[in-house]
Amino acid sequence: MNIQEAIEYVLYLKKYPVNYKREKLDDLFELLTRLRKCEIMNTELNRENV
């Protein structure tokens, strides 16, 4: 599972009643979103360095 798939899964879980605490899903979504932004920036930097 890549970062984008994990983000989509968290969004899916937030739509339905789950056993997880809602705050934990919100925190996980924020963390994955930040990680995805870093991944995108890293990809762009790598393209510039080639």
Contacts in CASP RR format, 6 or more apart in sequence:
PFRMAT RR
TARGET T0000
AUTHOR 0000-0000-0000
METHOD contacts of the structure
MODEL  1
MNIQEAIEYVLYLKKYPVNYKREKLDDLFELLTRLRKCEIMNTELNRENV
1 9 0 8 1.000
3 32 0 8 1.000
3 35 0 8 1.000
3 36 0 8 1.000
3 39 0 8 1.000
4 36 0 8 1.000
6 32 0 8 1.000
7 29 0 8 1.000
7 32 0 8 1.000
7 33 0 8 1.000
7 36 0 8 1.000
10 25 0 8 1.000
10 28 0 8 1.000
10 29 0 8 1.000
10 32 0 8 1.000
11 29 0 8 1.000
13 20 0 8 1.000
13 25 0 8 1.000
14 22 0 8 1.000
14 25 0 8 1.000
14 26 0 8 1.000
14 29 0 8 1.000
18 25 0 8 1.000
END
